């Protein structure tokens, strides 16, 4: 079996390498045989080709960025920044097409493409690092700022180009091996090569189409930089680097589309995202008496009741306190805090979210006194953050005793109240609680003291 896998993976690498060698071989042929490097100057084709490539890259960057922030994965976020950099500056380059926005050559718009590809190589190399724990959480925070900074740089570059501010005040920059492009090209090619080599090692450990398409994209971006430096303006060699950029993004988009829609970028996740340990808090909530209510009402009425509740209880939990809804099953709601490793105050957030949920639900319940009431349970501790399942059914969730105990604590909470475990209480020094006693929880050999959370701020006048 191992020998068969070695032959398969080795064959895939060989085929991919041969395919990726064709563009540089073609470039060398065109440069050595100038008569083959025919001149074709067609401005509309250039504009739409570049703009289409930029839009494709921008859509890819947006999708990857959203997935990265949802899962707190810095690798996917950094790859998204690679494509965002290329997309934004390539879009600016489209404006350099004569008689589209400006009538005369513009140094800023002409140089935009190599600058974008060069910045992208930095993010690509960083994405190949093996980050974990606090490093990963810090990289995600840094990545958010980097994205904002990148967008701001694009806007400033466009303004400086239009106004012809120094150093972008020139009227022409030949796309040849001059000092500017060569200075950008050398480190760019090295960084994309480094990223591709590291991704190849990762692919060898866990082969996947997503990783292979990412390797090929990095190589194509490096090859585009080479072609950009040496190509002759408006000749076939010049059109080649445009097509290489398009091929790089089409390749990744194709790989993304083939992936199962659930956790589409899972093959790129860091090890901690796929299967890591976190200290976190878990909130469970469900409606006491939901089964009886369902028996006595039409399904449409039950659905309307649930939607009315969820419309008011989910926003404060998610938006105000930063919870991540793991799942909703019927009337049951599971929310995690610090799943991405970026909420050190997860216990306080979860407890506050539980109180906010009950406050919002109380408004609905007051208008519908015959509706069931929520019970909320919160527990804190170590859990495993895991990617479970395969194509046809994948989910990114948390599992472990901390999760199980949170579910059991919720079953002991009074209707309209929030129950917390001792680990959560230990992180809330100002909390006002009353003990519900030592309770026997299903599946636990020893009883556990559970507390009814009344408020998070101590009231000297309150006797608990």
Secondary structure, 3 states (H helix, E strand, C coil): CHHHHHHHHHHHHHHHHHHHHHHHHHHHHHHHCHHHCCECCCHHHHHHHHHHHHHHHHHHHHHHHHHHHHHCCHHHHHHHHHHHHHHHHHHHHHCCCCCCCCCCCCHHHHHHHHHHHHHHHHHHHHHCCCCCHHHHHHHHHHHHHHHHHHHHHHHHHHHHHHHCCCCCCCCCCCCCCCHHHHHHHHHHHHHHHHHHHHHHHHHHHCCCHHHHHHHHHHHHHHHHHHHHHHCCCCEHHHHHHHHHHHHHHHHHHHHHHHCCCCCCCHHHCCHHHHEEEEEEEEEEEEEECHHHHHHCCCHHHHHHHHHHHHHHHHHHHHHHCCCEEEEEECCEEEEEECCCCCCCCHHHHHHHHHHHHHHHHHHHHHHCCCCCEEEEEEEEEEEEEEEEEECCEEEEEEECHHHHHHHHHHHHCCCCCEEECHHHHHCCCCCEEEEEEEECCCCCCCCEEEEEEEECCCCCCCCC
